[in-house]
Amino acid sequence: MGRTKAKRLARASRVAEQSDPPKQTPSIPELLEKTQALIIQCDYPMAHKFASRILELQPANAEAKEMLGVALLEMGELDTAKQAFLSLVAQPSPPPSAHLYLAQLCDEDPKLGLQHYQAAIDILTATNIVRALVGQVEIWMDPSYDLCYEPDADKNCERLLDLALQTDPGNTEPYSRWPTPDDAKECLEKHGLVPPIETRLSLVKLFLELELYAPALLVLHGVMSSDDEQVEAWYLEGWCHFLMAEKAKESDGLLDDMSWEELATDSRARLEKCQMLHLRDGHPDTPLLEHVMELIKQLEGLGIHAVEEADEDDEGEWEDENSADEDGDVDMS
């Protein structure tokens, strides 16, 4: 009986093993997708393991090599990451991102960094070409490198920025790299490049983030001269004056010889103009209007009230008085 029972159990075990489906090895696309997800989740050690597993199966897989390099970079393994990217650029048709990563890892050899940027430019789209060109400008301008002291540093930067503007005139990034707004304006005029209003407004936002209020107002002045009913332009000008008023209040109440009250009053006038145009035109940007109303409420709380427009009759009286003065009929007694 014992032997018979043992045989039955052994037979049942073999049947169970045969009925279990064999485990499937994940495909390369599935492993790549999982590695990408791990990088997005910032789980770089696990992403490193998955990328390494892919490369064991496909040693020349370019996507896995790049993700391996990114994981190593984020883990602080700079030398190993550099080797991963170098092995990637040694393959046929490497992605431009590999050269861009290497350009940033060439701290000890800025000229080699420039070469990697140039290699990336040869295979990049217009937008990314501009990014690579600006990256070269940043290397030339960086005071921690000796390149910025070379006699042709300024000319090289100007040449690179000129090329960036010609490559993608709608890209705002090169404009912000000029030493002054006047330099950027001169370059634009030289090439006959007039960026669209949307591009100039994007540049204004960048200036405001950097607290460069004078350049922001200069660009907005140009926008207003093209379209004085541009809702976003009025909003940004009001926002700019609001920020300037805050800064003035923090520094003895003055900024550029203007009191914070004067700046706040200018801000409210422009914000109310923006609100009027927004409601009149049925502008679709609801968050913008909400922010405008919030700023106006804050200004009201600070005692900055609405500026009433001059009455039309009063304007007429001034005109009559001026006319009478010109005729010499005004009684000065």
MISE-968641 format. One line per 2 residues: number of its first residue (from 1); their letters; for each residue x, y, z of N, C-alpha, C. Coordinates in steps of 0.02 Angstrom, whole numbers. Layout:
REM MISE-968641
NUM> A> X,Y,Z,X,Y,Z,X,Y,Z; ...
***
This chain:
REM MISE-968641
1> MG> 41,-60,0,0,0,0,43,63,0; 97,61,39,139,120,43,172,136,-22
3> RT> 197,82,-56,230,94,-120,181,118,-173; 120,92,-171,70,113,-220,52,186,-211
5> KA> 46,208,-148,30,279,-134,87,325,-156; 148,302,-145,206,343,-165,208,351,-240
7> KR> 191,297,-276,191,300,-349,138,350,-374; 80,348,-341,27,394,-362,48,467,-351
9> LA> 79,480,-295,102,548,-280,155,572,-330; 202,526,-348,254,543,-396,224,558,-464
11> RA> 174,516,-483,142,526,-548,104,592,-549; 70,607,-494,32,670,-490,79,731,-495
13> SR> 138,723,-463,187,778,-466,212,790,-536; 225,735,-573,248,743,-642,195,775,-686
15> VA> 132,755,-675,77,784,-714,70,859,-700; 78,877,-636,73,949,-617,128,989,-650
17> EQ> 189,961,-650,246,996,-681,234,1006,-756; 206,954,-788,194,959,-859,139,1009,-875
19> SD> 90,1016,-828,34,1061,-841,52,1134,-830; 104,1150,-789,125,1219,-777,155,1248,-841
21> PP> 129,1306,-865,157,1336,-926,227,1362,-913; 273,1355,-960,341,1380,-951,342,1456,-946
23> KQ> 384,1482,-903,389,1555,-895,421,1586,-957; 389,1642,-980,413,1675,-1040,464,1729,-1021
25> TP> 518,1732,-1058,568,1785,-1048,541,1850,-1079; 543,1906,-1042,519,1970,-1070,556,1986,-1135
27> SI> 520,2015,-1181,550,2034,-1245,592,2097,-1236; 635,2110,-1285,677,2171,-1282,635,2234,-1278
29> PE> 582,2242,-1320,540,2302,-1314,509,2309,-1245; 489,2253,-1214,461,2257,-1146,513,2278,-1095
31> LL> 574,2254,-1103,628,2273,-1057,646,2347,-1066; 646,2370,-1128,660,2441,-1142,607,2486,-1111
33> EK> 544,2465,-1118,489,2504,-1090,494,2507,-1014; 511,2451,-984,518,2449,-911,576,2492,-888
35> TQ> 631,2491,-925,690,2532,-907,672,2606,-911; 637,2625,-964,617,2695,-972,571,2716,-914
37> AL> 525,2673,-895,480,2688,-839,519,2697,-775; 569,2656,-764,610,2661,-703,649,2727,-701
39> II> 673,2750,-759,708,2813,-762,661,2871,-746; 600,2867,-773,550,2919,-759,534,2921,-685
41> QC> 534,2861,-653,520,2857,-581,582,2872,-539; 638,2888,-571,701,2905,-537,729,2845,-498
43> DY> 710,2785,-519,739,2725,-488,799,2704,-531; 853,2741,-524,910,2733,-570,948,2667,-558
45> PM> 957,2643,-496,991,2579,-487,954,2521,-522; 887,2520,-517,849,2467,-550,850,2477,-625
47> AH> 848,2539,-648,853,2552,-720,920,2528,-747; 972,2538,-707,1039,2514,-726,1039,2438,-736
49> KF> 1005,2403,-690,1003,2329,-695,966,2307,-758; 909,2340,-772,871,2320,-831,909,2336,-896
51> AS> 941,2395,-898,979,2413,-958,1037,2365,-968; 1069,2346,-914,1125,2298,-919,1100,2230,-944
53> RI> 1040,2210,-921,1012,2147,-944,998,2149,-1019; 973,2205,-1044,960,2211,-1115,1025,2205,-1155
55> LE> 1077,2237,-1129,1141,2236,-1165,1174,2167,-1162; 1156,2127,-1113,1180,2058,-1113,1149,2019,-1171
57> LQ> 1086,2036,-1186,1050,2002,-1240,1066,2032,-1308; 1072,2100,-1309,1088,2136,-1371,1142,2188,-1356
59> PA> 1205,2169,-1361,1260,2215,-1342,1262,2281,-1381; 1232,2283,-1440,1236,2344,-1480,1171,2385,-1477
61> NA> 1127,2369,-1431,1063,2405,-1427,1075,2478,-1406; 1065,2525,-1452,1081,2595,-1440,1038,2626,-1386
63> EA> 973,2609,-1386,928,2638,-1336,947,2616,-1266; 966,2552,-1259,986,2527,-1193,1051,2560,-1170
65> KE> 1098,2570,-1217,1161,2603,-1198,1149,2674,-1174; 1104,2709,-1208,1091,2778,-1187,1058,2779,-1118
67> ML> 1010,2734,-1106,977,2733,-1041,1025,2710,-986; 1071,2666,-1004,1122,2645,-956,1165,2705,-937
69> GV> 1185,2745,-987,1225,2804,-974,1189,2854,-931; 1123,2864,-945,1083,2911,-905,1079,2888,-833
71> AL> 1066,2822,-823,1061,2795,-755,1127,2804,-718; 1182,2789,-751,1248,2798,-719,1261,2871,-702
73> LE> 1241,2915,-748,1251,2987,-738,1213,3010,-676; 1151,2988,-670,1110,3009,-612,1134,2977,-548
75> MG> 1168,2920,-553,1195,2887,-494,1263,2916,-473; 1288,2963,-512,1352,2995,-496,1412,2958,-522
77> EL> 1401,2906,-562,1456,2868,-591,1477,2901,-658; 1509,2959,-653,1521,2999,-712,1569,2966,-762
79> DT> 1623,2936,-737,1671,2904,-782,1640,2845,-818; 1602,2804,-781,1570,2747,-813,1516,2770,-862
81> AK> 1480,2822,-844,1430,2850,-890,1463,2875,-954; 1520,2908,-946,1556,2933,-1004,1576,2876,-1050
83> QA> 1598,2820,-1023,1617,2762,-1063,1556,2734,-1100; 1499,2735,-1067,1438,2710,-1099,1420,2753,-1160
85> FL> 1425,2819,-1152,1408,2864,-1207,1461,2860,-1263; 1524,2851,-1243,1577,2844,-1294,1567,2781,-1336
87> SL> 1546,2726,-1303,1533,2665,-1341,1473,2675,-1388; 1427,2719,-1367,1368,2732,-1408,1386,2773,-1470
89> VA> 1427,2825,-1462,1445,2866,-1520,1492,2830,-1568; 1522,2775,-1544,1565,2735,-1588,1525,2692,-1636
91> QP> 1460,2685,-1622,1418,2644,-1666,1395,2685,-1727; 1373,2652,-1780,1346,2688,-1838,1282,2726,-1818
93> SP> 1274,2786,-1845,1214,2828,-1833,1197,2836,-1759; 1243,2862,-1719,1227,2872,-1648,1176,2928,-1639
95> PP> 1137,2927,-1586,1089,2981,-1573,1127,3045,-1553; 1101,3102,-1572,1136,3165,-1554,1140,3176,-1479
97> SA> 1092,3147,-1442,1092,3156,-1369,1156,3129,-1337; 1185,3076,-1367,1246,3048,-1339,1303,3100,-1342
99> HL> 1308,3135,-1398,1359,3188,-1405,1345,3245,-1356; 1281,3261,-1346,1264,3315,-1300,1282,3297,-1228
101> YL> 1270,3234,-1209,1290,3212,-1142,1366,3216,-1135; 1402,3193,-1186,1475,3194,-1183,1502,3265,-1180
103> AQ> 1468,3311,-1216,1490,3381,-1215,1488,3409,-1144; 1438,3387,-1105,1432,3412,-1036,1478,3375,-988
105> LC> 1506,3319,-1011,1552,3281,-968,1625,3297,-982; 1637,3347,-1025,1705,3364,-1044,1730,3426,-1007
107> DE> 1720,3427,-941,1741,3485,-902,1815,3499,-908; 1855,3447,-912,1928,3456,-913,1954,3474,-983
109> DP> 1912,3466,-1034,1933,3481,-1102,1877,3515,-1140; 1868,3581,-1130,1812,3617,-1161,1813,3613,-1237
111> KL> 1872,3609,-1267,1874,3605,-1340,1845,3539,-1365; 1856,3486,-1327,1825,3422,-1345,1749,3427,-1337
113> GL> 1728,3466,-1286,1656,3477,-1278,1626,3512,-1338; 1662,3561,-1364,1639,3596,-1425,1634,3548,-1484
115> QH> 1681,3502,-1488,1679,3453,-1543,1617,3408,-1538; 1599,3389,-1477,1540,3348,-1469,1477,3387,-1486
117> YQ> 1475,3451,-1466,1417,3492,-1485,1412,3497,-1561; 1469,3507,-1594,1469,3512,-1666,1446,3446,-1698
119> AA> 1467,3390,-1670,1445,3325,-1696,1370,3317,-1688; 1343,3342,-1633,1270,3337,-1623,1232,3380,-1672
121> ID> 1261,3439,-1687,1228,3485,-1733,1217,3454,-1801; 1264,3412,-1822,1260,3382,-1889,1200,3335,-1896
123> IL> 1171,3313,-1841,1115,3266,-1846,1053,3289,-1808; 1051,3352,-1789,995,3378,-1749,944,3414,-1792
125> TA> 883,3420,-1767,831,3461,-1797,845,3534,-1781; 809,3579,-1811,822,3651,-1803,820,3673,-1730
127> TN> 769,3651,-1693,762,3672,-1623,821,3649,-1581; 840,3586,-1591,896,3559,-1553,963,3586,-1576
129> IV> 967,3605,-1640,1029,3637,-1664,1041,3701,-1625; 988,3740,-1615,994,3802,-1578,1018,3788,-1507
131> RA> 991,3735,-1477,1011,3717,-1409,1086,3700,-1406; 1108,3664,-1457,1179,3645,-1459,1223,3706,-1471
133> LV> 1201,3752,-1515,1239,3812,-1528,1244,3856,-1465; 1188,3862,-1430,1188,3901,-1368,1233,3867,-1316
135> GQ> 1234,3800,-1316,1278,3764,-1270,1351,3782,-1283; 1369,3790,-1347,1438,3810,-1363,1452,3881,-1338
137> VE> 1402,3924,-1345,1411,3993,-1321,1424,3993,-1246; 1387,3952,-1210,1395,3949,-1137,1465,3926,-1118
139> IW> 1494,3880,-1157,1563,3858,-1144,1611,3915,-1156; 1601,3951,-1212,1646,4007,-1227,1642,4063,-1175
141> MD> 1582,4072,-1145,1571,4128,-1099,1586,4108,-1027; 1594,4045,-1012,1603,4022,-943,1671,4045,-917
143> PS> 1672,4088,-865,1736,4113,-838,1779,4060,-806; 1750,4000,-791,1790,3948,-761,1836,3913,-812
145> YD> 1824,3927,-877,1868,3901,-929,1912,3957,-956; 1969,3939,-983,2014,3989,-1012,1990,4014,-1079
147> LC> 1942,3979,-1109,1918,3999,-1176,1890,4070,-1177; 1858,4091,-1122,1826,4157,-1122,1878,4213,-1126
149> YE> 1942,4198,-1113,1994,4249,-1115,2030,4251,-1182; 2013,4205,-1227,2045,4205,-1293,2022,4265,-1334
151> PD> 2065,4292,-1377,2049,4353,-1415,1986,4346,-1458; 1974,4286,-1485,1917,4278,-1530,1855,4251,-1495
153> AD> 1852,4253,-1428,1795,4226,-1392,1730,4263,-1410; 1733,4331,-1410,1673,4370,-1426,1649,4356,-1497
155> KN> 1696,4352,-1543,1676,4341,-1613,1646,4271,-1621; 1674,4222,-1587,1646,4155,-1591,1576,4152,-1563
157> CE> 1565,4186,-1506,1498,4188,-1477,1448,4222,-1524; 1469,4278,-1553,1425,4314,-1600,1409,4271,-1661
159> RL> 1460,4235,-1686,1449,4192,-1744,1399,4137,-1728; 1406,4106,-1670,1363,4052,-1650,1291,4076,-1639
161> LD> 1284,4135,-1608,1217,4161,-1596,1184,4183,-1662; 1224,4211,-1707,1198,4229,-1773,1171,4167,-1808
163> LA> 1210,4114,-1806,1190,4051,-1838,1126,4023,-1806; 1122,4029,-1740,1062,4004,-1705,1000,4043,-1726
165> LQ> 1007,4109,-1733,950,4150,-1754,929,4136,-1825; 977,4122,-1868,961,4106,-1937,930,4036,-1943
167> TD> 952,3991,-1900,927,3922,-1903,855,3918,-1881; 837,3953,-1827,769,3951,-1801,751,4019,-1773
169> PG> 728,4066,-1816,713,4134,-1793,660,4137,-1739; 617,4087,-1735,564,4088,-1685,585,4064,-1616
171> NT> 647,4043,-1609,671,4016,-1546,697,4074,-1503; 672,4079,-1441,690,4136,-1398,757,4127,-1362
173> EP> 782,4065,-1359,841,4051,-1318,902,4092,-1337; 918,4101,-1402,978,4140,-1418,974,4213,-1397
175> YS> 913,4242,-1396,907,4312,-1378,931,4326,-1307; 918,4277,-1263,935,4287,-1193,1009,4281,-1179
177> RW> 1048,4259,-1229,1120,4250,-1218,1160,4311,-1238; 1128,4361,-1269,1164,4422,-1286,1176,4463,-1223
179> PT> 1233,4497,-1218,1248,4534,-1157,1196,4586,-1140; 1167,4621,-1190,1116,4672,-1177,1061,4666,-1229
181> PD> 1001,4692,-1213,947,4692,-1263,966,4729,-1327; 1007,4783,-1320,1028,4820,-1380,1070,4777,-1426
183> DA> 1112,4733,-1398,1152,4687,-1440,1106,4640,-1478; 1056,4613,-1443,1009,4568,-1476,970,4604,-1531
185> KE> 950,4666,-1516,912,4705,-1566,955,4718,-1627; 1018,4735,-1616,1064,4749,-1672,1072,4687,-1716
187> CL> 1078,4630,-1684,1086,4568,-1722,1023,4553,-1762; 966,4562,-1732,903,4549,-1767,895,4595,-1827
189> EK> 912,4659,-1818,906,4707,-1873,956,4690,-1929; 1015,4667,-1909,1066,4650,-1959,1043,4595,-2005
191> HG> 1008,4546,-1977,985,4489,-2016,914,4498,-2043; 883,4556,-2026,815,4566,-2048,767,4518,-2015
193> LV> 782,4497,-1954,741,4449,-1918,696,4485,-1869; 631,4480,-1877,583,4508,-1829,543,4450,-1801
195> PP> 558,4429,-1742,522,4371,-1713,448,4387,-1704; 405,4337,-1711,333,4349,-1702,318,4370,-1631
197> IE> 259,4399,-1621,239,4425,-1556,242,4370,-1502; 219,4310,-1520,218,4256,-1471,289,4241,-1446
199> TR> 337,4245,-1492,407,4232,-1473,432,4286,-1427; 416,4349,-1442,439,4404,-1400,407,4402,-1331
201> LS> 344,4380,-1328,311,4374,-1263,343,4319,-1221; 364,4265,-1254,400,4212,-1219,465,4238,-1190
203> LV> 498,4282,-1228,561,4312,-1205,548,4357,-1144; 492,4393,-1145,474,4435,-1089,466,4393,-1026
205> KL> 432,4336,-1033,422,4292,-975,490,4269,-947; 536,4254,-992,603,4234,-970,637,4291,-932
207> FL> 632,4352,-958,662,4410,-924,631,4420,-855; 566,4411,-849,533,4420,-784,556,4367,-734
209> EL> 566,4306,-757,591,4254,-712,661,4271,-687; 700,4305,-729,768,4324,-710,772,4392,-676
211> EL> 712,4423,-665,708,4490,-634,743,4543,-676; 742,4534,-743,770,4584,-789,712,4626,-815
213> YA> 692,4675,-774,630,4711,-789,639,4761,-846; 695,4795,-849,706,4844,-903,705,4811,-972
215> PA> 741,4756,-983,736,4722,-1048,665,4698,-1063; 630,4675,-1012,561,4651,-1022,517,4708,-1048
217> LL> 523,4766,-1017,482,4823,-1038,502,4847,-1108; 567,4841,-1124,590,4861,-1191,558,4817,-1244
219> VL> 556,4752,-1232,526,4706,-1280,451,4719,-1284; 419,4730,-1227,347,4743,-1227,330,4807,-1264
221> HG> 374,4857,-1260,363,4919,-1298,360,4905,-1373; 405,4861,-1396,404,4842,-1466,341,4805,-1485
223> VM> 317,4762,-1440,255,4724,-1453,196,4772,-1458; 193,4819,-1410,137,4867,-1409,136,4911,-1471
225> SS> 195,4927,-1497,197,4968,-1557,171,4930,-1617; 172,4863,-1613,145,4822,-1667,71,4808,-1657
227> DD> 50,4798,-1594,-20,4782,-1579,-34,4807,-1509; -67,4865,-1503,-80,4894,-1437,-143,4866,-1404
229> EQ> -171,4813,-1432,-228,4780,-1400,-213,4707,-1387; -150,4692,-1378,-127,4624,-1364,-138,4609,-1290
231> VE> -186,4565,-1275,-207,4552,-1206,-148,4529,-1163; -109,4482,-1187,-55,4454,-1147,0,4505,-1136
233> AW> 10,4550,-1184,61,4601,-1176,42,4649,-1120; -22,4669,-1118,-44,4713,-1064,-38,4677,-996
235> YL> -54,4613,-995,-48,4574,-933,25,4572,-910; 71,4557,-956,141,4552,-937,170,4619,-915
237> EG> 147,4673,-947,172,4739,-926,146,4756,-856; 82,4739,-844,55,4751,-776,90,4708,-725
239> WC> 104,4645,-742,138,4599,-697,209,4623,-684; 243,4649,-737,311,4674,-730,312,4733,-681
241> HF> 266,4781,-689,264,4838,-643,246,4816,-572; 204,4765,-566,187,4739,-500,249,4711,-465
243> LM> 288,4672,-502,350,4644,-474,400,4699,-456; 403,4750,-499,448,4806,-485,426,4843,-422
245> AE> 360,4850,-413,334,4884,-353,353,4844,-291; 347,4778,-295,366,4736,-238,440,4745,-221
247> KA> 481,4745,-273,553,4753,-263,569,4821,-234; 535,4873,-258,546,4941,-232,527,4945,-158
249> KE> 472,4912,-141,449,4913,-71,500,4881,-25; 537,4831,-51,588,4797,-11,652,4838,-5
251> SD> 662,4886,-50,725,4925,-51,711,4999,-44; 692,5020,17,682,5091,35,629,5124,-7
253> GL> 584,5086,-39,527,5115,-74,541,5142,-142; 603,5134,-168,619,5161,-234,651,5108,-278
255> LD> 637,5114,-343,669,5072,-393,672,5111,-458; 734,5122,-482,744,5162,-543,711,5231,-536
257> DM> 721,5262,-477,695,5329,-462,619,5333,-462; 585,5277,-456,512,5276,-451,492,5245,-385
259> SW> 442,5275,-353,418,5248,-289,377,5186,-302; 369,5145,-250,329,5085,-259,256,5102,-274
261> EE> 232,5159,-246,163,5179,-261,154,5196,-335; 204,5230,-364,199,5247,-435,200,5184,-478
263> LA> 244,5138,-461,248,5075,-499,184,5035,-491; 157,5033,-430,95,4997,-418,37,5028,-456
265> TD> 36,5095,-459,-17,5129,-497,-13,5112,-571; 49,5112,-597,59,5093,-668,36,5021,-679
267> SR> 51,4979,-630,32,4909,-636,-44,4902,-640; -80,4937,-596,-153,4931,-596,-183,4957,-661
269> AR> -157,5012,-687,-184,5040,-749,-178,4989,-806; -121,4955,-809,-110,4906,-864,-150,4843,-854
271> LE> -158,4822,-791,-197,4763,-777,-271,4775,-792; -295,4835,-776,-365,4851,-792,-376,4855,-867
273> KC> -327,4879,-903,-331,4880,-977,-334,4808,-1003; -293,4765,-975,-293,4695,-994,-361,4663,-980
275> QM> -389,4677,-921,-453,4649,-902,-508,4672,-951; -507,4735,-969,-557,4762,-1014,-553,4729,-1083
277> LH> -492,4722,-1110,-483,4691,-1175,-502,4617,-1173; -484,4584,-1117,-499,4513,-1109,-575,4501,-1112
279> LR> -613,4541,-1075,-685,4532,-1073,-718,4554,-1138; -692,4607,-1168,-721,4632,-1230,-713,4581,-1287
281> DG> -652,4552,-1291,-637,4507,-1346,-656,4434,-1332; -677,4419,-1271,-691,4350,-1253,-629,4306,-1258
283> HP> -573,4332,-1232,-509,4296,-1236,-514,4228,-1201; -487,4175,-1231,-496,4108,-1203,-453,4092,-1142
285> DT> -403,4133,-1126,-357,4117,-1071,-388,4137,-1004; -428,4093,-975,-462,4108,-911,-413,4114,-853
287> PL> -362,4071,-846,-313,4079,-791,-279,4147,-792; -266,4174,-851,-234,4240,-856,-280,4292,-824
289> LE> -345,4290,-842,-392,4338,-814,-398,4331,-738; -398,4269,-714,-402,4258,-642,-342,4288,-606
291> HV> -282,4281,-637,-223,4310,-606,-226,4386,-607; -251,4414,-661,-259,4487,-665,-304,4512,-609
293> ME> -361,4479,-600,-409,4500,-548,-379,4492,-478; -339,4440,-469,-306,4430,-405,-256,4486,-391
295> LI> -218,4506,-442,-169,4560,-434,-203,4626,-419; -257,4639,-455,-295,4701,-443,-321,4703,-371
297> KQ> -345,4646,-347,-370,4642,-278,-314,4656,-228; -254,4630,-241,-197,4643,-197,-179,4717,-197
299> LE> -180,4747,-257,-164,4819,-262,-216,4861,-226; -279,4842,-231,-332,4877,-194,-319,4873,-120
301> GL> -299,4815,-96,-283,4806,-26,-225,4849,-2; -180,4866,-49,-123,4909,-33,-140,4983,-39
303> GI> -202,4997,-55,-223,5067,-62,-213,5096,-131; -199,5054,-180,-190,5077,-249,-257,5069,-284
305> HA> -292,5124,-292,-360,5122,-319,-359,5133,-395; -417,5119,-425,-424,5126,-497,-411,5198,-518
307> VE> -376,5207,-573,-361,5274,-600,-418,5293,-646; -456,5344,-626,-512,5366,-668,-486,5405,-728
309> EA> -516,5389,-786,-496,5423,-847,-524,5494,-846; -488,5538,-880,-509,5608,-884,-576,5613,-919
311> DE> -621,5655,-894,-687,5665,-925,-680,5698,-993; -722,5676,-1041,-716,5702,-1108,-730,5777,-1110
313> DD> -778,5800,-1067,-793,5872,-1067,-733,5912,-1043; -697,5884,-993,-638,5919,-968,-587,5925,-1023
315> EG> -579,5871,-1063,-531,5873,-1118,-551,5926,-1168; -616,5932,-1180,-639,5982,-1227,-624,6052,-1203
317> EW> -633,6062,-1136,-619,6128,-1108,-545,6145,-1117; -501,6097,-1105,-430,6110,-1114,-415,6129,-1186
319> ED> -448,6095,-1233,-436,6110,-1303,-458,6181,-1319; -517,6201,-1291,-542,6268,-1304,-495,6321,-1276
321> EN> -470,6307,-1214,-425,6355,-1184,-361,6361,-1223; -334,6305,-1248,-273,6307,-1288,-284,6346,-1352
323> SA> -344,6337,-1382,-358,6372,-1445,-363,6446,-1432; -396,6464,-1376,-402,6535,-1360,-335,6566,-1347
325> DE> -291,6528,-1315,-224,6553,-1299,-186,6569,-1363; -195,6524,-1413,-160,6535,-1476,-185,6597,-1512
327> DG> -251,6613,-1502,-278,6672,-1536,-263,6736,-1499; -236,6729,-1437,-219,6789,-1398,-278,6820,-1365
329> DV> -336,6781,-1357,-396,6810,-1329,-405,6793,-1255; -358,6759,-1224,-367,6739,-1155,-350,6797,-1109
331> DM> -394,6809,-1060,-383,6862,-1012,-336,6836,-959; -276,6862,-955,-224,6838,-908,-229,6874,-841
333> S> -275,6922,-834,-279,6961,-773,-309,6920,-716
***
